[in-house]
Amino acid sequence: MKNFIVTKIGNIVKFCIGGKLNQKICSSSTEANDLYRLGLEARENPTDENLKKIRAFLNEKTRVAMLAGLETDPDTGEVYLAGFNTPIPMTLVEVIKEYHDNNYPLDAILNFWKLLMINPDERVRTSLFDFITTHDFVLTDKGYMVVYKAVYRKNEVDNTLPEFISNRFLHVKKTWKESPKNYVVYRKEDDQSLAITKVETASNWNESEQGIEVLGNLADLFNSIFNTDNKVGEESTALYTDMHSRTMTIELGVPVKMERKDCDSDPAQDCSYGLHCGATAYVERFANRGESIILVCLVNPAHVVAVPQYDHSKMRVAEYFPYAFATYTDGKIDIIEEAYFEDDYCAYEQAELEALVAKVQANQLPIEKAINAEAETRPMQELMKILETRLVDIG
């Protein structure tokens, strides 16, 4: 290549590539020497691969992207998931690099971004990951966000057993790091209180002599209560409602939805139209109001409508999926660090994605605009590719 010049003065390495001057102030002599050697190699053998290595050193975004196996635009420095044209926020790129450097599994991060790419609001796409990294949000392997919602009971169904089983199930997996299959649930006849014990312990009990009733295996009870296929009607199903309007019906295992066009996407509006959920800091402000209950929910990043600028612990969404109860003791939520029944939500998402694909095929924007939304500027081809890839991921 003509006009390729490389010089080194101390820890400063300068390049002139195709008439364009670049320089790198290196942090050490070792880094400067390594870069200078790359420059000499590229001057002698100016292949695309050698020039790409030089650009990676000169541009931090490009360097991080190359290390993480992503793609970059050499002119703008934007980073992309391979095959896509929606730029990844730099904060997320840095996390991808960290995971890559430490050989951590990338499924949760990449699936989160694929879902976030579906979101039509660029403001959400660029701010959501920064938002969740400042709070105790957790991502599932499928890319969903684990959030919390404070609610009230709506009907008179006795929730004691489901709430106990949900809390013990999550506690055994999260805190004790054991399998719920190793435990049974039993009820004490004298005060009707509930407890769990090891399977082998219960196998040696005489229930009548000890005044207890073994209700079943903890894992099996959890599956039987919270499996959505077992819903048998409102009379026997525990229902909940929101703490603001008290008009909504919320049921575990059933997505709670609101039309996106009725939600306010303006991040400057702290409290406005939309379904509110958030981190523990947000929910804990409401949890002491009467007989409130904390639900653990999944949120698809595609359904986030707004991240308020001033209340940084909550967000507005068009849909969330309640799936368990959180333990609330001494004014604090026991954070759920793992998710368990996200496959139930995947079934809903798959049907929804197929509907969105049909809209794109009809040359329609797949997701309706919210109040105060910004216009979607990406081409239909990009939207179709994103949707089809996500369908493959969960198929």
BELPE-V901977 format. One record per helix or strand of 3 or more residues. SS is the DSSP state (A for helix, B for strand). FROM is the first residue (numbers start at 1). TO is the last residue. If there is no record, write none. Layout:
BEGIN
SS,FROM,TO ; SS,FROM,TO
END
This chain:
BEGIN
B,4,9 ; B,12,17 ; B,20,25 ; A,29,44 ; A,48,58 ; A,60,67 ; A,90,101 ; A,107,118 ; A,122,133 ; B,145,153 ; A,160,174 ; A,180,182 ; B,183,188 ; B,194,198 ; A,199,202 ; A,207,210 ; B,212,217 ; A,218,226 ; A,228,230 ; A,234,236 ; B,240,242 ; B,255,257 ; A,260,262 ; B,275,278 ; A,280,284 ; B,293,299 ; A,301,303 ; B,304,306 ; B,314,317 ; B,319,325 ; A,342,361 ; A,380,394
END
